[in-house]
């Protein structure tokens, strides 16, 4: 997927918001968008696992789904998966920053944790999995040393818990693969660039193939991206459909554009010498 992301970024010169950026800047922005969207898709797959395998949930299901997504990225264990997980934590910090600047009030009653809490939960699991490798990232994100020391315990207990409940559902050699369909809906003009990018990197296909190869799913289900009229992700358990709205990665791109990599400033055309002298005289 990393190679396809880089190829998509290099080819994205026709997307207005990416014009004027260097190749490396385009790659960085696409990686941020893809990484944050990938972690959200794995979050929804956590819901699918809980629903389809009838797994016990001790606490809030949204927390369990967040934890599954982070653990899955860590267990993949590549530099790409670790980088994209760090991007997801960064994304939650940026959401919190934007909410504070726009005066958005925190919803303490919401089923999800607050954005900063979700960011630090990802970060703590990263630190717990490898304190030496991720210490500098934790320090950069201002996680206190005292909390970093307890993350190893959190990671170990969480990993063991998910491994225990998923063990009966792991595919063995010779087990049939369950079909996981993928659907890319119409970008409806506004999100055509986003839709084309995710198609080109085979985003849904990659996650579907990995998930089908890993688990003995009781029933087929569908991964879908479409325009919803608003940002969001959802799992409809009766229809067995995971939906990622195109507005969600678009919003990640806008977040990155606002706080990490502002658009290039257009340079004014040089003033001819004669004109400059006239303006100076005035």
Backbone as numpy.savetxt, mean C-alpha at the origin, in Angstrom:
# Nx Ny Nz CAx CAy CAz Cx Cy Cz
7.49 -8.16 -9.57 6.66 -6.96 -9.57 7.53 -5.70 -9.57
8.66 -5.74 -8.89 9.52 -4.57 -8.84 9.98 -4.17 -10.24
10.37 -5.16 -11.04 10.80 -4.86 -12.40 9.67 -4.26 -13.22
8.46 -4.77 -13.04 7.32 -4.25 -13.80 6.93 -2.85 -13.33
7.10 -2.57 -12.04 6.83 -1.23 -11.52 7.80 -0.23 -12.15
9.07 -0.60 -12.20 10.07 0.30 -12.79 9.79 0.53 -14.27
9.40 -0.55 -14.97 9.09 -0.41 -16.39 7.87 0.49 -16.60
6.85 0.34 -15.74 5.65 1.16 -15.85 5.96 2.62 -15.59
6.82 2.88 -14.61 7.19 4.27 -14.29 7.96 4.91 -15.43
8.84 4.14 -16.05 9.62 4.67 -17.16 8.74 4.99 -18.36
7.66 4.23 -18.50 6.77 4.41 -19.64 5.63 5.39 -19.37
5.60 5.99 -18.19 4.44 6.79 -17.76 4.55 8.26 -18.13
5.23 8.57 -19.21 5.41 9.96 -19.60 4.10 10.61 -20.06
3.10 9.78 -20.42 1.83 10.32 -20.90 0.87 10.66 -19.76
1.26 10.38 -18.51 0.41 10.74 -17.37 0.74 12.17 -16.96
-0.22 13.10 -17.05 0.07 14.52 -16.82 0.80 14.81 -15.52
0.41 14.13 -14.42 1.02 14.43 -13.13 2.45 13.94 -13.01
2.91 13.12 -13.96 4.28 12.62 -13.92 5.19 13.33 -14.92
4.61 14.20 -15.72 5.42 14.92 -16.69 6.36 15.89 -15.97
7.55 16.01 -16.46 8.51 16.92 -15.86 9.36 16.28 -14.78
9.02 15.04 -14.36 9.80 14.34 -13.34 10.91 13.55 -14.01
12.00 13.34 -13.29 13.05 12.48 -13.79 12.57 11.03 -13.72
13.29 10.16 -14.40 12.92 8.75 -14.39 12.92 8.19 -12.97
13.93 8.54 -12.18 14.01 8.04 -10.81 12.88 8.60 -9.95
12.49 9.85 -10.18 11.37 10.42 -9.44 10.06 9.72 -9.78
9.89 9.37 -11.05 8.69 8.63 -11.44 8.66 7.26 -10.79
9.81 6.59 -10.76 9.88 5.27 -10.13 9.54 5.37 -8.65
10.09 6.37 -7.97 9.84 6.53 -6.54 8.35 6.76 -6.26
7.70 7.56 -7.11 6.28 7.84 -6.88 5.43 6.60 -7.15
5.73 5.89 -8.22 4.96 4.68 -8.54 5.17 3.61 -7.47
6.40 3.49 -6.95 6.67 2.53 -5.88 5.85 2.85 -4.64
5.75 4.13 -4.31 4.97 4.55 -3.15 3.50 4.18 -3.33
2.96 4.48 -4.50 1.56 4.19 -4.78 1.31 2.68 -4.77
2.16 1.93 -5.47 1.98 0.49 -5.55 2.16 -0.18 -4.20
3.16 0.26 -3.43 3.41 -0.34 -2.12 2.26 -0.14 -1.15
1.74 1.08 -1.09 0.62 1.35 -0.20 -0.63 0.58 -0.64
-0.85 0.49 -1.94 -2.01 -0.25 -2.44 -1.85 -1.74 -2.19
-0.64 -2.25 -2.34 -0.38 -3.67 -2.10 -0.67 -4.05 -0.64
-0.23 -3.23 0.29 -0.48 -3.54 1.70 -1.98 -3.48 2.01
-2.70 -2.56 1.39 -4.15 -2.53 1.58 -4.83 -3.76 0.99
-4.33 -4.22 -0.16 -4.90 -5.43 -0.75 -4.64 -6.65 0.14
-3.45 -6.74 0.71 -3.15 -7.83 1.64 -4.00 -7.71 2.91
-4.27 -6.49 3.33 -5.19 -6.27 4.46 -6.55 -6.91 4.15
-7.06 -6.65 2.94 -8.35 -7.23 2.57 -8.26 -8.75 2.48
-7.12 -9.29 2.03 -6.95 -10.74 2.00 -6.95 -11.31 3.41
-6.49 -10.52 4.38 -6.61 -10.94 5.78 -8.07 -11.15 6.16
-8.94 -10.23 5.70 -10.37 -10.39 5.95 -10.91 -11.65 5.25
-10.43 -11.90 4.01 -10.88 -13.09 3.28 -10.50 -14.35 4.06
-9.26 -14.41 4.55 -8.82 -15.56 5.32 -9.68 -15.77 6.56
-9.93 -14.69 7.28 -10.72 -14.79 8.51 -12.13 -15.29 8.20
-12.72 -14.77 7.12 -14.08 -15.14 6.76 -14.16 -16.56 6.19
-13.31 -16.87 5.22 -13.40 -18.15 4.51 -12.94 -19.33 5.38
-11.88 -19.12 6.17 -11.37 -20.20 7.01 -12.01 -20.20 8.40
-12.89 -19.23 8.63 -13.57 -19.11 9.93 -12.55 -19.07 11.08
-11.61 -18.17 10.93 -10.55 -18.06 11.93 -11.04 -17.29 13.15
-10.55 -17.64 14.33 -10.92 -16.88 15.53 -10.25 -15.51 15.51
-10.94 -14.52 15.99 -10.38 -13.17 16.08 -10.48 -12.72 17.53
-9.36 -12.58 18.17 -9.33 -12.13 19.57 -8.99 -10.65 19.55
-10.01 -9.81 19.52 -9.80 -8.38 19.38 -10.54 -7.88 18.16
-10.07 -6.77 17.60 -10.73 -6.19 16.44 -10.22 -6.83 15.15
-11.13 -7.15 14.27 -10.74 -7.80 13.02 -9.86 -6.89 12.17
-10.11 -5.58 12.19 -9.30 -4.65 11.40 -7.83 -4.67 11.85
-7.62 -4.80 13.15 -6.24 -4.90 13.64 -5.59 -6.19 13.16
-6.37 -7.28 13.18 -5.84 -8.56 12.73 -5.48 -8.51 11.25
-6.31 -7.85 10.44 -6.04 -7.73 9.01 -4.81 -6.87 8.75
-4.66 -5.80 9.50 -3.45 -4.97 9.39 -2.20 -5.80 9.70
-2.29 -6.59 10.76 -1.16 -7.40 11.18 -0.82 -8.45 10.13
-1.85 -9.08 9.56 -1.60 -10.08 8.52 -0.84 -9.46 7.35
-1.28 -8.29 6.91 -0.65 -7.64 5.75 0.83 -7.38 6.02
1.14 -6.85 7.20 2.54 -6.55 7.53 3.37 -7.83 7.63
2.82 -8.85 8.29 3.56 -10.10 8.44 3.80 -10.77 7.08
2.81 -10.71 6.20 2.97 -11.34 4.89 4.11 -10.68 4.10
4.16 -9.36 4.16 5.24 -8.65 3.47 6.60 -8.99 4.08
6.65 -9.11 5.41 7.91 -9.45 6.07 8.32 -10.88 5.77
7.36 -11.78 5.67 7.69 -13.18 5.40 8.16 -13.39 3.96
7.68 -12.55 3.03 8.22 -12.61 1.67 9.72 -12.35 1.72
10.10 -11.37 2.54 11.50 -11.22 2.93 12.45 -10.64 1.90
11.95 -10.07 0.81 12.83 -9.46 -0.18 13.05 -7.99 0.18
14.09 -7.40 -0.39 14.32 -5.98 -0.16 13.15 -5.16 -0.71
12.54 -5.65 -1.80 11.38 -4.96 -2.38 10.20 -4.97 -1.42
9.86 -6.15 -0.86 8.71 -6.24 0.03 8.93 -5.41 1.30
10.15 -5.41 1.80 10.45 -4.62 3.00 10.37 -3.12 2.71
10.87 -2.73 1.54 10.81 -1.32 1.15 9.36 -0.87 0.99
8.54 -1.70 0.34 7.15 -1.31 0.11 6.36 -1.28 1.42
6.72 -2.13 2.37 6.06 -2.09 3.68 6.42 -0.80 4.41
7.66 -0.40 4.32 8.07 0.88 4.91 7.33 2.05 4.25
7.10 1.94 2.94 6.33 2.97 2.23 4.91 3.05 2.77
4.34 1.90 3.11 2.99 1.89 3.66 2.93 2.59 5.01
3.93 2.34 5.85 3.98 3.05 7.13 4.11 4.55 6.90
4.97 4.92 5.95 5.14 6.33 5.61 3.81 6.93 5.14
3.06 6.14 4.36 1.78 6.63 3.88 0.81 6.96 5.00
0.77 6.11 6.03 -0.13 6.40 7.15 0.30 7.66 7.90
1.60 7.88 8.02 2.08 9.12 8.65 1.66 10.35 7.83
1.72 10.23 6.51 1.33 11.34 5.65 -0.17 11.60 5.73
-0.96 10.53 5.82 -2.40 10.71 6.01 -2.69 11.50 7.29
-1.98 11.15 8.35 -2.16 11.85 9.62 -1.77 13.32 9.48
-0.69 13.58 8.79 -0.24 14.96 8.59 -1.29 15.75 7.81
-1.82 15.15 6.76 -2.83 15.86 5.96 -4.10 16.11 6.78
-4.51 15.13 7.58 -5.70 15.31 8.40 -5.53 16.45 9.39
-4.33 16.55 9.97 -4.08 17.63 10.92 -4.11 18.99 10.22
-3.54 19.05 9.02 -3.49 20.32 8.31 -4.85 20.76 7.80
-5.71 19.80 7.46 -7.04 20.13 6.95 -8.09 20.23 8.06
-7.68 19.94 9.30 -8.61 20.02 10.41 -9.54 18.83 10.53
-9.19 17.73 9.86 -10.01 16.52 9.94 -9.95 15.95 11.36
-11.10 15.78 11.98 -11.13 15.29 13.35 -10.95 13.78 13.39
-10.12 13.28 14.31 -9.94 11.82 14.42 -11.22 11.14 14.87
-11.51 10.01 14.26 -12.71 9.23 14.62 -12.31 8.16 15.63
-12.41 8.49 16.89 -11.99 7.57 17.94 -12.89 6.33 18.01
-14.08 6.44 17.46 -15.02 5.32 17.51 -14.91 4.43 16.28
-14.04 4.76 15.34 -13.95 4.01 14.10 -13.43 2.60 14.35
-13.79 1.68 13.43 -13.33 0.30 13.58 -11.84 0.15 13.31
-11.24 1.13 12.60 -9.80 1.11 12.36 -9.07 1.94 13.41
-7.79 1.64 13.60 -6.95 2.49 14.42 -6.72 3.82 13.70
-6.26 4.81 14.44 -5.89 6.08 13.84 -4.66 5.88 12.95
-4.48 6.80 12.01 -3.42 6.63 11.01 -2.05 6.45 11.63
-1.70 7.26 12.63 -0.39 7.12 13.27 -0.26 5.77 13.95
-1.33 5.29 14.56 -1.27 3.99 15.21 -1.02 2.87 14.19
-1.67 2.97 13.03 -1.46 1.96 12.00 -0.03 2.01 11.47
0.52 3.22 11.37 1.90 3.35 10.92 2.86 2.73 11.92
2.67 3.03 13.19 3.58 2.51 14.21 3.41 1.01 14.42
2.22 0.48 14.15 2.04 -0.97 14.25 2.87 -1.68 13.18
2.85 -1.15 11.96 3.69 -1.71 10.89 5.15 -1.61 11.29
5.54 -0.43 11.76 6.93 -0.20 12.11 7.39 -1.12 13.24
6.52 -1.35 14.22 6.90 -2.20 15.35 7.11 -3.64 14.90
6.27 -4.12 14.00 6.44 -5.48 13.50 7.73 -5.60 12.68
8.07 -4.55 11.96 9.32 -4.55 11.21 10.51 -4.63 12.16
10.48 -3.78 13.18 11.57 -3.76 14.16 11.63 -5.09 14.90
10.48 -5.64 15.26 10.45 -6.90 15.97 11.00 -8.05 15.15
10.83 -7.99 13.84 11.33 -9.06 12.98 12.84 -9.01 12.82
13.41 -7.82 12.89 14.87 -7.65 12.74 15.27 -6.31 13.35
15.55 -6.28 14.67 15.84 -5.02 15.35 17.02 -4.25 14.76
18.03 -4.97 14.29 19.21 -4.29 13.76 18.92 -3.66 12.40
18.27 -4.41 11.54 18.01 -3.93 10.18 17.11 -2.70 10.17
16.09 -2.68 11.04 15.09 -1.63 10.96 15.20 -0.58 12.06
16.27 -0.61 12.84 16.43 0.37 13.92 16.52 1.79 13.38
17.30 1.98 12.32 17.46 3.33 11.79 16.13 3.88 11.29
15.28 3.01 10.70 13.96 3.44 10.26 13.09 3.82 11.45
13.16 3.03 12.52 12.38 3.33 13.73 12.84 4.64 14.36
14.15 4.85 14.39 14.68 6.10 14.94 14.23 7.30 14.09
14.26 7.12 12.78 13.86 8.18 11.88 12.40 8.55 12.08
11.57 7.56 12.38 10.15 7.80 12.60 9.81 8.05 14.06
10.87 8.29 14.85 10.71 8.72 16.24 9.97 7.71 17.12
10.28 6.43 16.92 9.75 5.42 17.84 10.72 5.30 19.02
10.25 5.51 20.25 11.15 5.49 21.40 11.89 4.16 21.54
13.08 4.21 22.07 13.89 3.01 22.27 13.16 2.01 23.16
12.46 2.51 24.17 11.76 1.62 25.09 10.68 0.81 24.36
10.03 1.42 23.36 9.02 0.69 22.61 9.67 -0.27 21.62
10.77 0.13 21.04 11.47 -0.75 20.11 11.86 -2.07 20.78
12.22 -2.00 22.06 12.65 -3.19 22.77 11.53 -4.20 22.98
10.27 -3.71 23.01 9.13 -4.62 23.23 8.55 -5.15 21.91
9.02 -4.63 20.79 8.45 -5.03 19.50 8.81 -6.48 19.14
9.94 -6.97 19.62 10.31 -8.35 19.35 9.26 -9.30 19.92
8.80 -9.01 21.12 7.75 -9.82 21.75 6.46 -9.76 20.94
6.09 -8.55 20.51 4.86 -8.39 19.72 4.94 -9.18 18.42
6.08 -9.06 17.74 6.24 -9.76 16.47 6.16 -11.27 16.65
6.86 -11.78 17.65 6.90 -13.23 17.87 5.52 -13.79 18.16
4.78 -13.14 19.06 3.45 -13.62 19.41 2.49 -13.53 18.23
2.58 -12.45 17.50 1.68 -12.26 16.36 1.98 -13.27 15.26
3.26 -13.47 14.97 3.65 -14.43 13.94 3.21 -15.85 14.31
3.44 -16.22 15.57 3.06 -17.56 16.01 1.55 -17.75 15.95
0.80 -16.72 16.28 -0.66 -16.80 16.24 -1.18 -17.03 14.83
-0.69 -16.25 13.87 -1.15 -16.41 12.50 -0.69 -17.75 11.93
0.52 -18.15 12.23 1.01 -19.44 11.73 0.16 -20.59 12.26
-0.26 -20.51 13.52 -1.05 -21.59 14.12 -2.42 -21.73 13.46
-3.09 -20.60 13.22 -4.45 -20.69 12.67 -4.43 -20.99 11.17
-3.33 -20.66 10.48 -3.27 -20.88 9.03 -2.65 -22.23 8.66
-2.00 -22.88 9.61 -1.31 -24.14 9.30 -2.20 -25.16 8.61
-3.44 -25.38 9.06 -4.29 -26.37 8.39 -4.67 -25.98 6.96
-4.48 -24.72 6.61 -4.92 -24.22 5.31 -3.78 -24.00 4.33
-2.58 -24.40 4.69 -1.45 -24.25 3.78 -1.48 -25.36 2.74
-1.26 -25.00 1.48 -1.26 -26.00 0.41 -0.05 -26.92 0.51
-0.29 -28.16 0.21 0.77 -29.15 0.15 0.96 -29.56 -1.32
2.13 -30.15 -1.66 2.33 -30.61 -3.04 1.21 -31.57 -3.45
0.65 -31.32 -4.61 -0.44 -32.17 -5.10 -1.82 -31.61 -4.83
-1.94 -30.64 -3.89 -3.24 -30.03 -3.63 -3.66 -29.16 -4.82
-4.93 -29.24 -5.17 -5.43 -28.41 -6.27 -5.44 -26.94 -5.85
-5.21 -26.06 -6.83 -5.28 -24.62 -6.58 -6.70 -24.13 -6.76
-7.13 -23.27 -5.84 -8.44 -22.64 -5.97 -8.34 -21.46 -6.94
-9.34 -21.31 -7.78 -9.33 -20.22 -8.76 -9.56 -18.88 -8.07
-8.70 -17.92 -8.38 -8.89 -16.54 -7.92 -8.93 -15.67 -9.17
-10.10 -15.13 -9.48 -10.27 -14.30 -10.67 -9.78 -12.88 -10.42
-9.38 -12.21 -11.48 -8.97 -10.81 -11.38 -9.76 -10.00 -12.41
-10.16 -8.80 -12.01 -10.94 -7.91 -12.88 -10.42 -6.49 -12.74
-10.14 -5.86 -13.88 -9.80 -4.43 -13.89 -10.96 -3.70 -14.56
-11.64 -2.87 -13.79 -12.76 -2.12 -14.34 -12.30 -0.91 -15.13
-13.25 -0.20 -15.68 -12.99 0.99 -16.48 -12.51 2.13 -15.59
-11.45 2.81 -16.05 -10.97 3.97 -15.30 -11.83 5.20 -15.48
-12.78 5.16 -16.40 -13.74 6.24 -16.63 -13.08 7.58 -16.89
-11.96 7.55 -17.63 -11.29 8.78 -18.01 -10.39 9.32 -16.93
-10.95 9.69 -15.82 -10.20 10.29 -14.72 -9.10 9.37 -14.22
-9.37 8.06 -14.20 -8.43 7.12 -13.60 -7.86 6.12 -14.62
-7.92 6.49 -15.89 -7.38 5.61 -16.92 -5.89 5.36 -16.73
-5.15 6.39 -16.37 -3.71 6.22 -16.14 -3.42 5.27 -15.00
-4.20 5.38 -13.93 -4.04 4.48 -12.78 -4.38 3.04 -13.19
-5.49 2.88 -13.90 -5.93 1.54 -14.31 -4.89 0.90 -15.22
-4.39 1.66 -16.17 -3.40 1.11 -17.11 -2.11 0.73 -16.40
-1.72 1.53 -15.40 -0.49 1.23 -14.67 -0.61 -0.09 -13.92
-1.73 -0.29 -13.23 -1.89 -1.52 -12.45 -2.05 -2.74 -13.36
-2.66 -2.55 -14.52 -2.71 -3.65 -15.48 -1.31 -4.01 -15.96
-0.51 -2.99 -16.25 0.81 -3.24 -16.82 1.75 -3.95 -15.85
1.57 -3.70 -14.56 2.45 -4.38 -13.58 1.84 -5.71 -13.11
0.68 -6.05 -13.70 0.00 -7.30 -13.35 -0.18 -7.41 -11.83
-0.69 -6.34 -11.29 -0.80 -6.18 -9.84 -1.70 -7.25 -9.24
-2.94 -7.33 -9.71 -3.87 -8.31 -9.16 -3.46 -9.74 -9.48
-2.95 -9.95 -10.70 -2.54 -11.29 -11.11 -1.43 -11.83 -10.21
-0.49 -10.95 -9.83 0.63 -11.38 -9.00 0.16 -11.82 -7.62
-0.72 -11.02 -7.02 -1.24 -11.35 -5.69 -2.13 -12.59 -5.75
-2.94 -12.70 -6.81 -3.81 -13.86 -6.95 -3.01 -15.14 -7.08
-1.96 -15.12 -7.92 -1.14 -16.31 -8.12 -0.44 -16.72 -6.84
0.07 -15.74 -6.11 0.76 -16.03 -4.85 -0.20 -16.62 -3.83
-1.39 -16.05 -3.74 -2.37 -16.50 -2.75 -2.92 -17.88 -3.10
-3.15 -18.14 -4.38 -3.66 -19.44 -4.81 -2.63 -20.53 -4.56
-1.36 -20.20 -4.74 -0.30 -21.19 -4.54 -0.05 -21.46 -3.06
-0.41 -20.53 -2.20 -0.05 -20.64 -0.78 -1.12 -21.33 0.07
-2.41 -21.05 -0.22 -3.47 -21.50 0.68 -4.46 -22.45 -0.02
-5.10 -23.29 0.78 -6.21 -24.13 0.32 -7.51 -23.37 0.59
-7.87 -22.49 -0.33 -9.08 -21.69 -0.16 -10.31 -22.58 -0.31
-11.30 -22.42 0.57 -12.51 -23.25 0.46 -13.34 -22.95 -0.78
-13.29 -21.68 -1.26 -14.11 -21.28 -2.40 -13.32 -20.32 -3.30
-13.64 -20.31 -4.58 -13.06 -19.28 -5.45 -13.53 -17.89 -5.03
-12.73 -16.87 -5.34 -13.14 -15.49 -5.09 -12.49 -14.59 -6.12
-12.79 -13.30 -6.04 -12.37 -12.36 -7.08 -11.64 -11.17 -6.46
-10.56 -10.75 -7.12 -9.86 -9.51 -6.80 -10.20 -8.51 -7.91
-10.68 -7.35 -7.53 -11.16 -6.39 -8.53 -10.67 -4.99 -8.22
-10.34 -4.24 -9.28 -10.09 -2.81 -9.17 -11.09 -2.11 -10.07
-11.67 -1.03 -9.54 -12.66 -0.29 -10.32 -12.81 1.12 -9.78
-13.46 1.96 -10.54 -13.79 3.31 -10.08 -15.06 3.24 -9.25
-14.98 3.79 -8.03 -16.11 3.68 -7.09 -16.78 5.02 -6.81
-16.15 6.12 -7.23 -16.66 7.44 -6.88 -16.08 7.99 -5.60
-15.23 7.19 -4.94 -14.60 7.60 -3.68 -13.46 6.63 -3.39
-12.46 7.05 -2.60 -11.41 6.10 -2.21 -11.97 5.04 -1.28
-11.39 3.84 -1.33 -11.82 2.80 -0.42 -11.39 1.42 -0.87
-11.41 0.49 0.06 -11.19 -0.93 -0.22 -12.25 -1.70 0.56
-12.60 -2.89 0.06 -13.69 -3.61 0.71 -13.63 -5.09 0.35
-14.12 -5.93 1.27 -14.34 -7.34 0.97 -15.80 -7.65 1.22
-16.52 -8.04 0.17 -17.91 -8.47 0.30 -17.91 -9.97 0.50
-18.17 -10.41 1.73 -18.02 -11.82 2.03 -19.07 -12.70 1.36
-20.28 -12.18 1.14 -21.30 -12.99 0.49 -20.99 -13.18 -1.00
-20.55 -12.10 -1.65 -20.21 -12.20 -3.08 -18.80 -12.74 -3.29
-18.00 -12.73 -2.23 -16.60 -13.16 -2.28 -15.82 -12.32 -3.30
-15.88 -10.99 -3.12 -15.20 -10.06 -4.01 -14.42 -9.05 -3.17
-13.13 -8.93 -3.45 -12.29 -7.88 -2.87 -12.22 -6.74 -3.87
-12.53 -5.53 -3.44 -12.53 -4.38 -4.34 -11.53 -3.33 -3.86
-10.67 -2.91 -4.78 -9.80 -1.76 -4.55 -10.28 -0.66 -5.49
-10.73 0.45 -4.95 -11.19 1.56 -5.79 -9.99 2.27 -6.39
-10.06 2.61 -7.68 -8.97 3.34 -8.32 -8.69 4.67 -7.62
-9.72 5.20 -6.97 -9.53 6.47 -6.26 -8.51 6.34 -5.12
-8.32 5.11 -4.62 -7.38 4.90 -3.51 -5.94 5.10 -3.95
-5.42 4.39 -4.98 -4.06 4.68 -5.42 -3.91 6.11 -5.95
-4.97 6.65 -6.56 -4.91 8.04 -7.00 -4.67 8.97 -5.81
-5.35 8.68 -4.70 -5.18 9.48 -3.50 -3.77 9.33 -2.93
-3.21 8.11 -3.00 -1.83 7.92 -2.56 -0.89 8.77 -3.41
-1.15 8.83 -4.71 -0.31 9.64 -5.60 -0.40 11.12 -5.24
-1.61 11.58 -4.93 -1.78 12.98 -4.54 -1.11 13.28 -3.21
-1.16 12.32 -2.29 -0.50 12.47 -1.00 1.01 12.62 -1.18
1.56 11.76 -2.02 3.00 11.80 -2.30 3.36 13.10 -2.99
2.53 13.50 -3.92 2.77 14.73 -4.69 2.76 15.96 -3.78
1.92 15.93 -2.75 1.80 17.09 -1.87 2.91 17.17 -0.84
3.33 16.02 -0.30 4.21 16.05 0.87 5.61 15.49 0.64
5.80 14.71 -0.39 7.11 14.10 -0.59 7.81 14.65 -1.81
7.10 14.71 -2.91 7.72 15.10 -4.17 6.79 16.06 -4.90
6.83 17.34 -4.53 5.96 18.32 -5.19 6.21 18.37 -6.69
5.20 18.77 -7.46 5.40 18.85 -8.91 6.47 19.87 -9.25
7.18 19.67 -10.36 8.22 20.63 -10.74 7.61 21.99 -11.02
8.34 23.04 -10.63 7.89 24.40 -10.86 8.24 24.80 -12.29
7.24 25.24 -13.02 7.49 25.66 -14.40 8.35 26.91 -14.41
9.37 26.90 -15.22 10.26 28.05 -15.31 9.67 29.07 -16.28
9.75 30.34 -15.89 9.28 31.40 -16.77 10.22 31.55 -17.96
9.67 31.89 -19.08 10.50 32.10 -20.27 11.45 33.26 -20.03
12.70 33.18 -20.49 13.65 34.27 -20.29 13.18 35.55 -20.98
13.40 36.66 -20.31 12.97 37.96 -20.84 14.03 38.48 -21.80
13.64 38.79 -23.03 14.63 39.37 -23.96 15.28 40.60 -23.37
16.53 40.85 -23.72 17.29 41.94 -23.14 16.60 43.27 -23.31
16.05 43.51 -24.50 15.40 44.79 -24.75 14.21 44.99 -23.85
13.40 43.89 -23.69 12.23 43.96 -22.84 12.62 44.21 -21.40
13.70 43.54 -20.98 14.17 43.71 -19.61 14.54 45.16 -19.34
15.20 45.79 -20.33 15.61 47.17 -20.14 14.40 48.09 -20.05
13.35 47.81 -20.86 12.14 48.62 -20.80 11.48 48.49 -19.44
11.41 47.23 -18.90 10.76 47.04 -17.60 11.55 47.74 -16.50
12.88 47.72 -16.63 13.70 48.37 -15.62 13.49 49.87 -15.66
13.32 50.39 -16.87 13.12 51.83 -17.01 11.80 52.26 -16.42
10.77 51.41 -16.56 9.47 51.75 -16.00 9.52 51.77 -14.49
